């Protein structure tokens, strides 16, 4: 077996185990706070402490991912998250169950997720050949979507059978297993083009901002991604509300809605892993996916049959994978290795902020207007704003520059990484 396949296999297996623990904690904490407090304000604060630190830290995490060994950043972040979770578990065992202790642990987890996430995305091109990036990203997308389907059920089983503390101990174990598996992956040390020159953290941060501002293809790519996350984020969260209002509030219907959306993203990741490497026009795939998503989101708003509604959600999930996978691949292929951490840091900010911001706007509107009308509005706006972007000649030229897949390299640098670079 080629070394890169072994490394990618270990990396993906470790990320799967670690991600499983993190998602089980996410669902279990949400349910625990809901059951114990039945307070919307408490849930709102848990989301603030669980998401905003990651959004703030992501940009600095990107700088660190370009300055330090990405493998060790990931391992260190997972270890700190495990220690924080263990500390929370021990405090709760000793009788300390203050909400602020939980908020503090969520904040620590969020901070180090902001450090870890850019490093994970930027490390993939270091261990996988360029012509296999679409496949690896597709597999990673499938893993993330699969965890979205599996984690709630297992979190419910563990929480119902034991308690929240047991869930925390499970997360500690999975995090340490993930760290151990990543330790076995050989990752080349990143050699920066400005090696030897003293550059401050702030200087690196400014350089990242200037890079994105001056790199038109990346700027428009991130803009396109932000547009979809903003206009599809809230509608995806509002679909349970439409199900309850229009089709009935039975639990199985709400569950089916989540399964169809998650199943669509899982299926989309599998498709990208299977046929992605043969797709040579990545931006065209992304644009087509955005148009299809806009039409389908509007279609949710006019659906009168529940199973048609669920099926549309499944196809939207597939379209999201068809957008996300090539977007990540283009960045990994086109951005210089020493700049990828910072670019992925900005992408992390977009992903973390756009959907909650969307919910802040669309959520209150759902109390004033029907969810159906908001879904139609979001779908129409998505297609209209995309059309407005593509109406700019500069945007079309910039996106066309990264449309075609690069020619595969003739070397095998990934397999040839020397032992001392681990």
C-alpha positions in Angstrom: 0.0 0.0 0.0 1.4 3.5 -0.9 2.4 5.4 2.2 0.0 8.2 1.4 -3.0 5.8 1.6 -1.8 4.6 5.0 -1.4 8.2 6.2 -4.7 9.3 4.9 -6.4 6.2 6.3 -5.0 6.8 9.8 -5.8 10.5 9.6 -9.4 10.0 8.5 -9.9 7.2 11.1 -8.6 9.4 13.9 -10.7 12.3 12.8 -13.8 10.1 12.7 -13.2 8.9 16.2 -12.5 12.4 17.5 -15.4 14.0 15.6 -17.8 11.3 17.0 -17.0 12.2 20.6 -17.3 16.0 19.9 -20.7 15.6 18.3 -22.0 13.3 21.0 -21.1 16.0 23.5 -22.7 18.7 21.5 -26.0 16.9 21.3 -25.9 15.7 24.9 -25.1 19.1 26.4 -27.9 20.7 24.4 -30.4 18.1 25.7 -29.1 18.2 29.2 -29.5 22.0 29.4 -32.9 21.8 27.8 -34.1 19.1 30.3 -32.6 20.7 33.3 -33.4 24.4 32.7 -36.1 24.5 29.9 -34.8 28.0 29.2 -34.3 29.5 25.8 -31.8 32.0 27.2 -29.6 29.2 28.6 -29.6 27.5 25.2 -28.8 30.8 23.5 -25.8 31.3 25.9 -24.6 27.7 25.2 -24.6 28.5 21.5 -22.8 31.8 22.1 -20.1 30.2 24.2 -19.9 27.1 21.9 -19.6 29.0 18.6 -18.4 32.6 18.9 -14.9 31.8 20.4 -14.2 29.5 17.4 -15.2 32.3 15.0 -12.9 34.7 16.7 -10.0 32.4 17.1 -10.2 30.8 13.6 -8.3 33.7 12.0 -5.4 33.4 14.5 -5.6 29.6 14.2 -5.0 30.0 10.5 -1.8 32.0 11.3 -0.6 29.3 13.7 -1.3 26.6 11.1 1.1 28.4 8.7 3.8 29.0 11.4 3.8 25.7 13.2 3.6 22.0 12.5 0.0 21.4 11.7 0.0 17.8 13.0 1.1 18.9 16.4 -1.4 21.8 16.5 -4.2 19.3 15.8 -2.9 16.9 18.5 -2.4 19.6 21.0 -5.8 21.1 20.4 -7.5 17.7 20.8 -5.5 17.1 24.0 -6.5 20.4 25.6 -10.1 19.8 24.6 -9.9 16.4 26.3 -8.4 17.9 29.4 -11.1 20.6 29.6 -13.8 18.0 29.2 -12.2 15.7 31.8 -12.1 18.7 34.2 -15.7 19.4 33.6 -16.6 15.8 34.2 -14.7 15.6 37.5 -16.2 18.9 38.7 -19.7 17.6 38.0 -18.9 14.3 39.8 -17.8 16.3 42.8 -21.2 18.1 42.8 -20.4 21.3 41.0 -23.1 21.8 38.4 -23.1 25.5 37.8 -24.1 26.6 34.3 -21.0 28.8 34.1 -18.8 25.8 34.5 -20.5 24.2 31.5 -20.2 27.5 29.6 -16.5 27.8 30.4 -15.9 24.2 29.1 -17.8 25.0 25.9 -15.8 28.1 25.4 -12.5 26.3 25.8 -13.6 23.6 23.4 -14.6 26.3 20.9 -11.3 28.1 21.2 -9.3 25.1 20.4 -11.7 24.0 17.7 -10.8 27.3 16.1 -7.1 26.5 16.3 -7.6 22.9 15.1 -10.0 23.3 12.1 -7.8 25.4 9.8 -4.9 23.0 10.5 -6.9 20.0 9.6 -8.0 21.4 6.2 -4.5 22.7 5.4 -2.8 19.4 6.4 -4.7 17.2 3.9 -2.7 18.4 0.9 0.5 17.5 2.8 -0.5 13.8 3.1 -2.6 13.3 -0.1 -1.6 13.6 -3.8 -3.1 16.6 -5.6 -5.1 14.4 -8.0 -6.7 12.6 -5.0 -7.8 15.7 -3.0 -11.3 15.6 -4.3 -11.7 12.0 -3.3 -10.2 12.5 0.2 -12.4 15.6 0.7 -15.4 13.7 -0.4 -14.7 10.9 2.1 -14.2 13.5 4.8 -17.5 15.1 3.9 -19.2 11.7 4.1 -17.6 11.1 7.5 -18.9 14.4 8.9 -22.4 13.8 7.5 -22.4 10.2 8.8 -21.6 11.5 12.3 -24.5 13.9 12.0 -26.8 10.9 11.5 -25.2 8.6 14.0 -24.2 10.9 16.9 -27.7 12.0 18.0 -28.9 8.4 18.3 -25.8 7.3 20.3 -25.8 10.5 22.4 -29.4 9.8 23.3 -28.6 6.2 24.2 -25.6 7.1 26.4 -27.3 10.0 28.1 -30.6 8.1 28.7 -28.8 5.0 30.0 -26.2 6.8 32.2 -25.8 10.6 32.6 -24.1 13.6 31.1 -20.8 12.9 32.9 -20.5 9.5 31.1 -20.8 11.4 27.8 -17.9 13.6 28.8 -15.8 10.6 29.6 -16.6 9.1 26.2 -15.4 12.3 24.6 -12.1 12.2 26.5 -11.4 8.7 25.4 -12.3 9.4 21.7 -10.2 12.5 21.7 -7.1 10.6 23.0 -7.7 7.8 20.5 -7.8 10.4 17.7 -4.5 11.9 19.0 -2.9 8.5 19.1 -3.8 7.7 15.6 -2.7 11.0 14.3 0.7 10.5 16.0 1.3 7.6 13.6 0.8 9.8 10.5 3.9 11.0 8.7 3.5 14.7 7.9 6.2 16.7 6.1 7.3 19.9 7.9 6.1 22.9 6.0 9.0 25.0 4.6 7.9 28.6 4.1 9.2 30.7 1.3 10.1 33.4 3.8 11.9 31.0 6.1 14.6 32.8 8.1 13.0 36.2 7.9 11.5 37.4 11.2 7.8 37.8 10.8 5.4 38.7 13.6 2.1 37.0 14.2 0.4 40.2 13.3 2.5 40.5 10.2 1.4 37.0 9.2 -2.3 38.0 9.9 -2.0 41.1 7.8 -0.3 39.1 5.0 -3.3 36.7 5.0 -5.8 39.5 4.7 -3.8 41.1 1.9 -3.5 37.7 0.1 -7.3 37.1 0.1 -7.9 40.8 -0.9 -5.4 40.6 -3.8 -6.3 37.0 -4.9 -9.5 37.5 -6.8 -10.4 33.9 -7.4 -10.1 33.1 -3.6 -12.1 36.3 -2.8 -15.0 35.4 -5.0 -14.9 31.7 -4.0 -15.2 32.7 -0.3 -17.9 35.2 -1.2 -19.9 32.5 -3.1 -19.5 30.1 -0.1 -20.6 32.8 2.4 -23.7 33.5 0.2 -24.8 29.9 0.3 -24.1 29.5 4.0 -26.1 32.6 4.8 -29.2 32.0 2.6 -29.4 28.2 3.1 -28.3 28.1 6.8 -31.4 29.6 8.4 -33.9 27.8 6.0 -32.3 24.5 6.9 -32.9 25.2 10.6 -36.4 26.4 9.9 -37.6 23.3 8.1 -38.5 21.5 11.4 -40.7 24.5 12.1 -42.5 24.1 8.7 -42.8 20.4 9.3 -44.5 21.0 12.7 -46.8 23.7 11.4 -47.7 22.1 8.1 -47.4 18.4 8.3 -47.7 17.7 12.0 -45.5 17.9 15.1 -45.1 14.1 15.6 -41.5 13.3 16.6 -41.0 10.8 13.8 -41.7 13.5 11.2 -39.2 15.8 12.7 -36.7 13.0 12.9 -37.3 12.0 9.3 -36.7 15.6 8.2 -33.2 15.6 9.9 -32.4 12.1 8.5 -33.2 13.2 4.9 -31.0 16.3 5.1 -28.2 14.4 6.8 -28.6 11.5 4.4 -28.3 13.8 1.4 -25.0 15.2 2.6 -23.7 11.7 3.3 -24.8 10.6 -0.2 -23.3 13.7 -1.7 -20.0 13.1 0.0 -19.9 9.5 -1.3 -20.7 10.7 -4.8 -17.9 13.3 -4.7 -15.5 10.6 -3.3 -16.4 8.3 -6.2 -16.6 10.6 -9.2 -15.0 13.8 -7.9 -11.5 13.1 -9.3 -13.0 12.8 -12.8 -14.7 16.2 -12.5 -12.5 18.7 -14.3 -14.7 21.8 -14.1 -15.0 22.5 -10.4 -16.4 26.0 -10.4 -19.1 25.0 -12.9 -20.1 22.2 -10.6 -20.3 24.7 -7.7 -22.3 27.3 -9.7 -24.7 24.6 -10.9 -25.1 23.3 -7.3 -25.9 26.8 -6.1 -28.5 27.4 -8.8 -30.0 23.9 -8.0 -30.0 24.7 -4.3 -31.8 28.0 -4.8 -34.5 26.3 -6.9 -34.9 23.5 -4.4 -35.0 25.8 -1.4 -37.9 27.7 -3.1 -39.4 24.3 -3.9 -39.5 23.5 -0.2 -41.7 26.5 0.3 -44.3 25.4 -2.3 -44.3 21.7 -1.2 -47.7 20.4 -0.1 -46.7 16.7 0.2 -44.5 15.8 3.2 -42.5 13.1 1.4 -41.8 15.5 -1.5 -40.6 18.0 1.1 -38.3 15.4 2.7 -37.0 14.3 -0.7 -36.1 17.9 -1.7 -34.2 18.2 1.6 -32.2 15.1 0.6 -31.3 16.6 -2.8 -30.3 19.9 -1.2 -27.9 17.9 1.1 -26.4 16.3 -2.0 -26.0 19.8 -3.6 -24.3 21.2 -0.5 -21.7 18.4 -0.7 -21.3 19.2 -4.4 -20.5 22.8 -3.4 -18.4 22.2 -0.3 -16.1 19.4 -1.6 -14.8 21.2 -4.8 -14.5 24.5 -2.9 -12.2 23.0 -0.3 -10.3 21.1 -3.0 -9.7 24.3 -5.1 -8.3 26.1 -2.0 -6.0 23.2 -1.3 -4.9 23.0 -4.9 -4.5 26.7 -5.7 -3.3 28.4 -2.5 0.4 28.2 -1.6 1.0 25.7 1.2 2.4 28.3 3.5 -0.8 30.4 3.1 -3.5 27.7 3.4 -3.9 27.9 7.1 -4.8 31.6 7.0 -7.2 31.1 4.1 -8.9 28.2 5.8 -9.1 30.4 8.9 -11.2 32.9 7.0 -13.3 30.1 5.6 -13.9 28.9 9.2 -15.1 32.4 10.2 -17.5 32.4 7.2 -18.9 28.9 8.2 -19.1 29.8 11.9 -20.7 33.2 11.6 -22.8 33.1 8.4 -25.4 30.5 9.6 -26.0 32.0 13.1 -26.2 35.5 11.5 -28.7 34.1 9.1 -30.7 32.6 11.9 -30.7 36.0 13.7 -32.4 37.5 10.7 -34.7 34.7 9.5 -35.6 33.4 12.9 -37.7 36.4 14.1 -39.2 36.7 10.6 -40.5 33.2 11.0 -42.7 34.5 13.9 -44.1 37.2 11.6 -44.4 35.4 8.3 -44.9 31.8 7.2 -41.9 29.6 6.9 -43.0 28.8 3.3 -42.7 32.4 2.2 -39.2 32.7 3.8 -38.0 29.5 2.1 -39.2 30.9 -1.3 -37.6 34.3 -0.6 -34.3 32.6 0.4 -34.3 30.4 -2.8 -35.0 33.4 -5.1 -32.4 35.6 -3.4 -29.8 32.8 -3.7 -30.3 32.6 -7.5 -30.6 36.3 -7.9 -27.5 37.2 -5.9 -25.5 34.5 -7.7 -26.7 36.0 -11.0 -25.6 39.5 -9.8 -22.1 38.1 -8.9 -21.7 36.4 -12.3 -22.8 39.6 -14.0 -19.5 41.1 -13.0 -16.9 40.4 -15.7 -14.2 40.4 -13.1 -16.0 37.7 -11.1 -16.4 35.5 -14.1 -12.8 35.8 -15.1 -11.6 35.1 -11.6 -13.7 32.0 -11.1 -12.8 30.8 -14.6 -9.1 30.8 -13.6 -9.7 28.1 -11.0 -12.4 26.2 -12.9 -10.2 23.6 -14.5 -8.5 21.0 -12.4 -4.7 21.4 -12.4 -2.6 18.9 -14.2 -1.5 16.1 -11.8 2.1 16.4 -10.7 4.5 13.8 -12.1 6.3 13.4 -8.9 5.4 11.5 -5.7 6.4 13.9 -3.0 3.7 12.9 -0.7 4.9 9.3 -0.6 8.5 10.4 -0.4 8.3 12.4 2.8 11.5 11.7 4.8 11.2 10.1 8.2 12.7 13.1 10.1 9.7 15.3 9.0 7.2 13.4 11.1 
